[in-house]
């Protein structure tokens, strides 16, 4: 058959009727008499290849017996459409030109395994069809995030991961020694630096890893996660909510369009995702409290919404809901007070449906120097650490607003996962920092 092009499984639709070469790992195999089936995965998909006794040399036919789950090899043959096969294509196998390595006793067999067993072998668990689908969706969400902001004239300005001070107090920060300069901390958020960048570039976003040292064991929490944080000069809270709404619709509709096959692998009910379109419902904190009281929950006005509270509120809607104007006491020092009621902050949280909780937290920022100085004192934060941040209010202060979206929670919601740990390739939690 001469030389053959090396291609990937997700390109097979362009090569029907052609002889091609594929490289990958054995996903599964089966035989019925003189017909043998090898399922090869290459990271982009899975293809079934078929060989018939007498149709290929005996030496090729006999290689079937040696190949074990996750053995690595290459195959050659002609591609044809086959609606019944995984992926809709099949290879009429003519050769197995190279066996790279025979895997022995692959630990993750097709039976049920406990979560700790799988987590200890995360480096191998990633190969399973479910984890593969989640990682492909995560990648598409990341692309949607970048495309959304890039298409709207935002500039990516990444914030530092090592910072000299906390943006919301140091109780949940990872601390490290920083040469002769004393303590430094792993960032909780890039927001304060994004604000500085917005005063230079107008519309910006930062996107990178953030760290929380809180000892949370819920299915929504990771110790290390990725967050995207846009910040826009001259935006107020309403503009911020408009941006968040556009953003969520764009992300979810992009995944529905381009990752339908992966959502199917996950058996995701996509009707819930198809609802994620503008307008998203907007309710005040007071209205959220009324919902909780009407449902019989003993919620006290002035508290932040807990996980159960968020779930109960979000259950009343068929798409994400925006809750705005929280009590200022439970919100960060940099959030602007509502001029109509100083007890409230011009803040918004977007709660995902189906119990996935807060996926976006944002606010209009305090732009008055004297008020911000007062807030820093109230929160007992060291003013000297924030002098650079206060400069933004000394030199051309303007109204501005932004938000942060947690990548892993968003992916977890879109995929319908039980626990956010499945949405990170190598998750870090309070009881796990391996592999």
N, C-alpha and C positions, 0 to 999 in steps of 0.2 A: 504493500500500500504506500511505499515511499515515505518521505518525511511528513510528519503530521504536526499541525499547529498545537501548541500547548495552550489550553484554554481553561476557564473556570466554569463551574456548573451553572452559575447565574447568567452565563452567556450562551447557553445551549440553543436558545430560540434562533440564534443567528447561524447555526451550524447544522440544521436538520439535513440529513442526507449526506453529510460529509464524514470523513474519517478524522478523528481527533484524539489527542492524548490528554488524560487527566491525572493529577497527582493528589493523593489524599490518604485517608485512614479508613479502615474497615469499620463501618457503622453496624452492619449486621450481615448475615449470610443465611441462605437456605437452599435446599436442593430437593428436587422431586425426580428420582430416577436419573435419566440421562441429561436433565436440564439443571443447571446450577446458576444461582443468583447471588451476585456480590453487590452489596450496597456500600457505595463509597461516599464519604463526606469530605469536602475540601475547604470548609469554612464559609463558603457562599451558598451551600445547599447540599442536597443528597441526591445521588442518581443510582438507579438500579441498572446493573449490567448483567447480561445473560450470555451464558455459553452452553453449547450443546455438544455432547459426546460425539466425536467424529467431525464436528464443525471447526474445531481448533486442534492443534497438535496435542497429543497426550500429555506432554511435559507441561503445557499451559493448563490443561484441564486438571491435572493433578496438584497444581499449586493451590487450588481451592482448599484442600485439606489442611495445609500448613497455616493458612491465614487465620488469625484469631482477632477477637475484638480489639480495635485500636492499633493493629499492625499497620505499618505505613508502606504504600506501594503505588505503582502507576499502572494505568490500564490504557489500552488503545482499542478503538473500534468505531463503528458507524452509529451516528445518532439518528433516532427516529422518534416521532411523536407517539406517546402512549398514555392516554388519559388516565388509565388505571394505576400507573406507576407513580411513586412519590415525585412531585415536581412536574409531572406531565410529560417527561421524556425518558427514554430508555436507550442504553447502548448495547448494540450487538457486538459483544466482546470478541476481539481477534487475538489479543496478546496481553500478557502481563509482563512488560519488558523489565521491570525493576521492582524487587522487594527490598525496601530500605531497612526495615527492622521488623522482626516478629515479636509482638508484645506477649508477655507471659503473665497470666493471673491478673488481668486488669481488675482493680478492686471494685469499680462501680458497675455492677452487673444490672441487667434489666429488672431485677426484683426491687422491692421497696427497701430503702435505707433510711436510717434515722438522721435527723437534721444535723446532729453533732458529727456523725460519721462523714456526712457530705461536706460540712463546713471545714473539717480537718483536711479534706481533699479538694478544697475549692479549686486548686490549680487543674484538677482533672474534671471536677463537676461542671466547669465551664463548657466542656465538650458536649454535654447532653442537649437534646433538642430544645428543651424548655429554656435553659440558661442561654443557649445560642440565640434564641428568639428575643429574649429580654435584652441582651447586649446589642443586637441589631436595632432594636427599638430605641435603646438609649442613644446609640450613635445618631439615629434619625432625629431624635429630640434635640441633641446638641447642634446638629446642622440647622434645624429649624430656628433655634435660638439665635445663632449667628446670622443666618439669612434675614430674619425678621429685622434685627437692628441695623445690619449692614445696608439693607434695601431702604431704610428710612433715614439714612444720613448720620447714624450714630458712629462715634469713634470708639474703638476698643482701647481702654486705658487700664491695664491690669494693676491692681493694688498690691502692696507688699504683703507677704505672708508673715514675716517677722515684724512685730510692731513694738514701740516702746510703752504703749499704754492701751488699756481696754477701751472699746467704744461703749460698753454697757456695764462697767464694773468688773473686777478681776476674779470674782468667785468661781466662774466656770471657764477659766483660761488655763492652757498649758504653759508652764513657765520654763524658761531656759536661761542659762548664764550667757551673756553676750560680751565676750572679751573683757575689757576693762570698764565697760559702760554700765555694768550692773545687770539688771533683769531685762529680758525681752519676753514677748508672749507670741504664741501662734494665734493668728488672727481669727476672730469670730465673724468678721464681716469686712468687706472692702469699702463699705459705704462712705466713711468720712473722707477717704482719699478720692472716691468717686465724686463727692461734692466739690472738692478742690479742682478736679479735672473738668467738671461741668462749668466752672467759672472761667476756665480757659478755652474750652471747646464747645460749650453750649449743650450738646446732647452726647452723652457718653454711656458706656457700660463696662463693667469689669466682670470677669468670669473665671473663677478658679476655686481651689480647695479652701475650705474654712473648717474650723475646729471648735468643738464644744466639749468642755471637760465636765459637763453635768452628768450625774450618775443615773441616766435614764435607761430603763430596760424595756421601753415600749416597742411595739412593732413599727413605730414611726421614726425611731431615733438611731442615728449613727454618730460616732465620735468624730469622724472625718467625712465631710460631704462637699459636693460642689454647689456653688451658688452663683447665679447671674444677677447682677445688680445694675439696672439702668438708673441714671440720674439726669434730670432735665432742668436747665435754668429757665425761669419764668413760668414753670408749671405750678398749678395749685393742686389741691386734693382731687378735685373733679377730673382734671387732666390726667392725674396719676391713675385714677380708676379707669378712665377711657383707654389709656395705654395698656394697663394690665388685661383688660377685656379683649382688646385686639390681639394681644400677645398670646393669651391662652387659646383663643379660637385658632390662631395661625398654627400653633404647635400641634394641637390635637387633630386638626383637619389634615395637616401634613403627614402625620403618622397613619391616619386612616387611608390616605391616598397611596402611600408608598410602602407601608408595612402590613398590608392586609393578610399576607401569608403567615407572617409571624404572629399576628393577633389570633389567627385561626389555630395555630399550634398551641397557643396559651388558652384556647377555648374562651376567649374574652367575649363578653356580651357587648358588641359594638353599638347597639342601639343607645346605650348609656353615653357613649362618646359622641355619637352623631348629634346629640342634644347640645353639645358645647359650641354654641353660636351666640353672637350678640343678639339682643342685650342680655347681660347677666343680671340677675336680681340684685338689688342693693338695699340693704336694711341697716338701720342704726343699731348700735349696741343696745340701746333701750328696747328696740323691737325684738332683738335676739333674747334679751332677758325675759320679755313677755312670753315669747315662744316657750322658753324653759319653764316658766311658772305655769303656763297653760298645760304643759305636759307633766306637771306634778313634781318637777325637780326643785329641791330647796336651794336655789341659787341666790347668792347675796350680791346686790348691786355694788359695784366697786371692785369685784374680783375679776381676774382675767378668765377667759373661757378655758376650761380644761378639755381633755380629749373627749370625754363623754358628752360634755356640753356642745362641743363643735359637731359631734356626730348627730346629736338630736336636732340641732338647728339645720344642718345641711340636709337631713332627711326630709325636710319640708319642701325641697326644691328638686327639679329634675336636671339641674346643671350646677356648676360652682356658684356659690353665693358670696357676695361682698358684704362684710360687716364693717361699718365705719363709725368713727367718733367714739372711741373707747375712753374710759376714765383715764385722765392724764397720769394719775398716781401709779398705774400698772404699766405705763409705757416709758420708753427711753427718754433721756434728758433732751435730746435734740429734736423731738417732735413738737411742732407748733401747737399752741393751745387754740381752741376754737374761739374766735373773737366774740361769738354770741353766747358762749358758755365756757368760761375758763377752766371749769372742772373736766372738760373733755379735750382730748387730743385729736388733731386732724390726721387720724391714723386709719388705715384700712387693712384688714386681713381677708384673704380669699380662701374660703373653705371648700375643699373638694368634696364631691358627693361620695356615697358608699363608705363613709367612715374613714376616709384617708386624711382628714384634718387640714390644717393650714398649709397651703402650698405657696402662698405669697403673703409677705408682710411688708407694708409700706406706709409712707406718711408724707405730708408736707413738712419741710424742715423749718426750724425756728431761724428766722433771718435777722432778728433784732439783737444787736450786740449786748445791750444791757440785760435783756430778758435771758439770753443764753448764759451770761455770766451768773445770773441768779440761779438758773437751773443747775449749773455745774456745782455751785455751793450746796444747793439743796441735796444733790445726789452724793455729796462728800467726795467729789472727784478732784484730783490735783490740777489746779488751773494751769500750772506751768506746762504740763504735758499736752494741753490743748491750745496753747498760744497760737500755733500755726493754724488751727481750725478756727479760732476766733478772728484771725486775720481775714478770713473769707467774709466776715461781717464788718470788718473795718474798711475794706477796700472794694467798694462797688457791690455791696450786698444786694441781692435780689431774691424775690420769692423763688423757691425751687422745691422739687419733690422727686421721689424715687421709690423703688421697692426692691425686694430680694425674692427670687424664686429658687427654692431648693430643688436641684435636679433629681436627686434620688427619690424624693417623695412624689414628684411629678411623674417620673417613670413608673413608680410603683402603682400609682393610681391608674395610669393609662394601661398598664399591663394587667392590673387586677391581682397583684401579688399579695400573699399573706403577710409578708414581712419585708421591710425596706432593704434588708441585707441582700436579697436576691438581685437588687438593682445596681449594685456596685460590683465591679469585677473582683475586688479583694476587700471586702468590707472590714471596717474597724469599729469595734464596739467595746463597751467597758470591760467585757470579759474575754475579748479576743483581739489579738493583734498579729495572728498568724493565719495562713502562710504568708 
